[in-house]
């Protein structure tokens, strides 16, 4: 979400709770056409309490246009089982 006054993005935070211990996490962001915008975390070992942030930019720092973006969060436990959580985020300059 962009603020009106300075048009700089506010930060979206994805917080990891203690129930996600003993595993790893990958977070990928896509546009609605399925193009990968950025990888916030790539097989990061979890200890609980981690916070991953996104400022509405591509991996090379370009500010993205307003619209809907998809977040795919992959959690892998120690046995290799995968859980996928899919969420959307509205990026707006209003």
N, C-alpha and C positions, 0 to 999 in steps of 0.2 A: 504494500500500500504506500503510495507516495503522499507526502505532506503537500499542502497547497502552497505554503509560503516559499519554500526553497526547492521544491521539486526533487529533492533527494529522497531516496527510498527509505522507508522504515524497515526494520529488520524482522523477518519472519523467523521464529525460533521453533526448533523441534527438540524437545527435551526427552531424555531417556530416563525412565524410572528405574528403581532398583529391581523390579521384577524381570528386567531384561538382562540380568547378570549372566555370566558364563556363556557368552556368545559373541557374535560380531554383527555389524550393521553396515549396509550400503544404502545410500540415499541418492536417487537420480531424479532430475527434473526434466520434464518434456513439455513441448508446446502441444497445442491441440492437433497438429499434423503428425505427431509422433516423433519429431526430431528431438534428440537429446540436447538440452540446453546446458546442463552442468551436472557434475557428480559432486555432491557435498561431502560424502564419506564413501570410502571404498574399502570394504572389509575391515573396518575399524574395530579392534577388540573393545568390548564394553565392560566397564566397571560399575556403572550406575552413576547417574548425575550428569552425564554428558549433555551438552547443548550444541546443536548444529544450527548455524544461521545462514540465511539467504537474504541478500539485499536487492533482489530483482535484477540481477546482472548475469551476463553470460560468463563462462569461465575465463574469457579474456577481458572482462571488465566493462563490456558494453551494456548500457542501461536498456532494458527490454521495454517494448511497448506495452500498454495496458492490455489486459485480457486474462483469460483463464490459463493456468499452468497446472500440469499434473505432477504429483510427487509419488514415486514408487519407493517404498521403504522395505528393504529386504533384511530380515533378521535370520541369522543362522545360529542354531544352538551347537553345543559341543559334539553332538552326534551327526551333524550335517543336515538336520531337518531345516527346511526353509519355510518361513512365514512371510507373506507379502501383504503389505498394507498400502492401499491406493487412496490418495487424497487429492483434492483440488484446492487451488489457491487463486484468488482474484487479485490481480495486480492492477491498481487504479491510480490515476492522478487527480481524481475528484476530491 
